[in-house]
């Protein structure tokens, strides 16, 4: 019983040791250019307000365009 179990374990161990480890391909890093739509609008609005204040203009209410 125990002897056959031990020989089975050794046989399985030998099989596992003989297998080649598959070569893992390196993944190419991809650039993510996605910008959340709300931040696009906010950055444009922020820039328009900053520009208006820097040039001594009163920022208007319709700068969301």
Backbone as CSV, one residue per row, in Angstrom:
resi,resn,N_x,N_y,N_z,CA_x,CA_y,CA_z,C_x,C_y,C_z
1,UNK,0.804,-1.202,0.000,0.000,0.000,0.000,0.838,1.253,0.000
2,UNK,1.637,1.393,1.081,2.404,2.635,1.211,3.540,2.701,0.196
3,UNK,4.117,1.534,-0.106,5.234,1.495,-1.048,4.765,1.868,-2.461
4,UNK,3.591,1.343,-2.863,3.070,1.682,-4.196,2.658,3.154,-4.258
5,UNK,2.157,3.672,-3.139,1.790,5.091,-3.083,3.034,5.964,-3.256
6,UNK,4.107,5.574,-2.579,5.357,6.339,-2.663,5.926,6.279,-4.084
7,UNK,5.858,5.106,-4.716,6.376,4.989,-6.088,5.516,5.803,-7.058
8,UNK,4.213,5.862,-6.804,3.333,6.691,-7.633,3.696,8.165,-7.492
9,UNK,3.958,8.590,-6.260,4.349,9.982,-6.026,5.646,10.320,-6.754
10,UNK,6.609,9.393,-6.704,7.883,9.629,-7.386,7.687,9.668,-8.903
11,UNK,6.803,8.828,-9.421,6.545,8.819,-10.865,5.930,10.145,-11.304
12,UNK,4.978,10.636,-10.515,4.342,11.921,-10.831,5.366,13.045,-10.731
13,UNK,6.208,12.969,-9.704,7.235,13.994,-9.504,8.205,14.023,-10.686
14,UNK,8.603,12.845,-11.153,9.509,12.768,-12.304,8.862,13.348,-13.557
15,UNK,7.566,13.082,-13.748,6.862,13.628,-14.913,6.807,15.152,-14.845
16,UNK,6.553,15.683,-13.647,6.474,17.135,-13.500,7.833,17.789,-13.728
17,UNK,8.890,17.121,-13.317,10.224,17.689,-13.495,10.671,17.652,-14.950
18,UNK,10.132,16.744,-15.751,10.553,16.607,-17.143,9.890,17.624,-18.060
19,UNK,8.772,18.183,-17.677,8.065,19.120,-18.556,8.836,20.421,-18.680
20,UNK,8.874,20.930,-19.911,9.501,22.227,-20.133,8.542,23.324,-19.710
21,UNK,9.105,24.352,-19.143,8.290,25.490,-18.740,8.017,26.318,-19.992
22,UNK,6.756,26.597,-20.306,6.464,27.389,-21.508,7.021,28.807,-21.366
23,UNK,7.569,29.308,-22.459,8.151,30.648,-22.443,7.021,31.663,-22.462
24,UNK,7.056,32.557,-21.507,6.012,33.567,-21.410,6.405,34.769,-22.264
25,UNK,5.535,35.118,-23.203,5.828,36.265,-24.057,5.636,37.551,-23.285
26,UNK,6.512,38.495,-23.556,6.370,39.794,-22.907,5.272,40.572,-23.615
27,UNK,4.407,41.177,-22.834,3.349,41.971,-23.438,3.881,43.364,-23.735
28,UNK,3.503,43.893,-24.878,3.950,45.216,-25.277,3.110,46.240,-24.526
29,UNK,3.749,47.148,-23.791,2.963,48.152,-23.075,2.266,49.091,-24.059
30,UNK,1.014,49.322,-23.824,0.227,50.188,-24.708,-0.070,51.492,-23.996
31,UNK,0.005,52.567,-24.758,-0.249,53.884,-24.195,-1.753,54.105,-24.145
32,UNK,-2.224,54.534,-22.995,-3.640,54.810,-22.832,-3.855,56.315,-22.941
33,UNK,-4.404,56.745,-24.063,-4.622,58.173,-24.296,-6.019,58.621,-23.889
34,UNK,-6.757,57.757,-23.248,-8.130,58.093,-22.888,-8.157,59.163,-21.810
35,UNK,-8.950,60.195,-22.055,-9.151,61.250,-21.069,-10.632,61.270,-20.754
36,UNK,-10.969,61.316,-19.491,-12.366,61.328,-19.079,-13.022,62.585,-19.649
37,UNK,-14.174,62.452,-20.304,-14.793,63.607,-20.965,-15.028,64.803,-20.044
38,UNK,-15.392,64.581,-18.789,-15.664,65.716,-17.908,-14.403,66.512,-17.627
39,UNK,-13.255,65.843,-17.519,-12.031,66.588,-17.227,-11.598,67.415,-18.426
40,UNK,-11.937,66.987,-19.652,-11.616,67.781,-20.835,-12.327,69.127,-20.749
41,UNK,-13.631,69.072,-20.481,-14.405,70.307,-20.412,-13.899,71.200,-19.286
42,UNK,-13.634,70.605,-18.154,-13.204,71.395,-17.009,-11.857,72.045,-17.254
43,UNK,-10.936,71.324,-17.888,-9.620,71.911,-18.134,-9.732,73.060,-19.126
44,UNK,-10.603,72.928,-20.129,-10.801,74.023,-21.082,-11.418,75.226,-20.379
45,UNK,-12.394,74.987,-19.534,-13.034,76.068,-18.787,-12.029,76.745,-17.865
46,UNK,-11.241,75.942,-17.172,-10.230,76.476,-16.267,-9.221,77.336,-17.029
47,UNK,-8.806,76.853,-18.213,-7.843,77.603,-19.017,-8.443,78.935,-19.471
48,UNK,-9.706,78.931,-19.907,-10.348,80.180,-20.352,-10.450,81.181,-19.211
49,UNK,-10.773,80.731,-18.032,-10.869,81.632,-16.879,-9.491,82.164,-16.523
50,UNK,-8.496,81.301,-16.523,-7.130,81.723,-16.202,-6.630,82.753,-17.221
51,UNK,-6.907,82.500,-18.502,-6.501,83.419,-19.567,-7.188,84.773,-19.399
52,UNK,-8.493,84.741,-19.116,-9.250,85.986,-18.954,-8.725,86.796,-17.778
53,UNK,-8.465,86.143,-16.662,-7.969,86.852,-15.486,-6.559,87.395,-15.717
54,UNK,-5.728,86.658,-16.440,-4.358,87.102,-16.705,-4.337,88.316,-17.618
55,UNK,-5.324,88.436,-18.492,-5.374,89.560,-19.430,-6.289,90.682,-18.950
56,UNK,-6.689,90.632,-17.702,-7.505,91.705,-17.141,-8.930,91.723,-17.648
57,UNK,-9.405,90.623,-18.160,-10.778,90.546,-18.664,-11.669,89.912,-17.608
58,UNK,-12.931,90.256,-17.655,-13.895,89.627,-16.753,-14.345,88.310,-17.390
59,UNK,-14.123,87.170,-16.716,-14.565,85.897,-17.312,-16.076,85.899,-17.514
60,UNK,-16.498,85.569,-18.722,-17.934,85.577,-19.010,-18.553,84.244,-18.615
61,UNK,-19.864,84.218,-18.572,-20.587,83.016,-18.147,-20.632,81.954,-19.247
62,UNK,-20.433,82.323,-20.496,-20.574,81.374,-21.600,-19.217,80.818,-22.052
63,UNK,-18.344,80.509,-21.112,-17.026,79.985,-21.456,-17.001,78.467,-21.560
64,UNK,-18.126,77.800,-21.399,-18.140,76.345,-21.439,-17.911,75.797,-22.838
65,UNK,-17.941,76.596,-23.863,-17.821,76.119,-25.251,-16.508,75.461,-25.484
